[in-house]
Amino acid sequence: KILQFPLGDTIADYVQFENVDFSEVQEEITICSWMQSYESEWTIWLSYAVSTAYDELYTTSATTNNWPAAIFKSGKFITDPLLPNTWYHYCFSWDVKSAVANVYIDGELRTSWPTTAGRKIGLTDGTLVLGQDLWISGSSFASEYTFRGELQQVNILRRKLTPEEIKDIHEKGRCASLEHSFKKDVMISWDDFLDAKRYGKVVAVNGDCARTAWEVLYDYINDNKVWIGVDKGFLDEVIGHNNP
């Protein structure tokens, strides 16, 4: 499935989780997605807001020489913006220990910047939104930053992935599921985003990804707990590398 956010300057189109618990990613986080913007304007496709600070965390279309992401109101400009109507693999990662944020595009580190030493991601009144810029919990959206485009395989992971892991995710392609290869690390999965309440004209449509026979078998075995005679580790490996 693909989530489509329509053209038009409206704050009515979004996906939202209210009172989301970010305690598991308070000290380290990775957000990965496939993303394409319909326009060349700089827009925000994911924002996480709290009631105690502005601009806690957001990720952008990176289609201008602006920040591709921000955390704690800090970011870094890029000099090679992304093209509209083009799919990109996008990952944002950060951890409190290094106090460094990174943005990877198509498996390659595009930019990084230092963040406030010792500061953790806020938790108070946490609100997670796709498609709009939420500055602070309880506020209205900023229509000038409304995302118009498509998202696929948005996942939030509870640790800072390595550059090698991010490169591997990109190489597996847009149809690969992180829930198989990073099942223990995924906090909010793509399925969770698809199941979340959608507002306005946001729709989930069938993409060009067909489920493989391996995926169907994996889900059946996993759902029915029939691991007898099946090497689960091998099946995880097969699913991760043979999902075109």
Secondary structure, DSSP 8 states (H G I E B T S, - for coil): -EEEE-SSS-SS-EEEEES---GGGSSEEEEEEEEEESSSS--EEEEEE-SSSS--EEEE---SSS-SEEETTB----SS---TT--EEEEEEEETTTTEEEEEETTEEEEEEE--TT-----TT-EEEESS--SSTTS---GGGB--EEEEEEEEESS---HHHHHHHHHH-TT--HHHHTTTTEEE-HHHHHHS-EETT-EEE--S----HHHHHHHHHHHHT--TT--HHHHHHHHHHS--
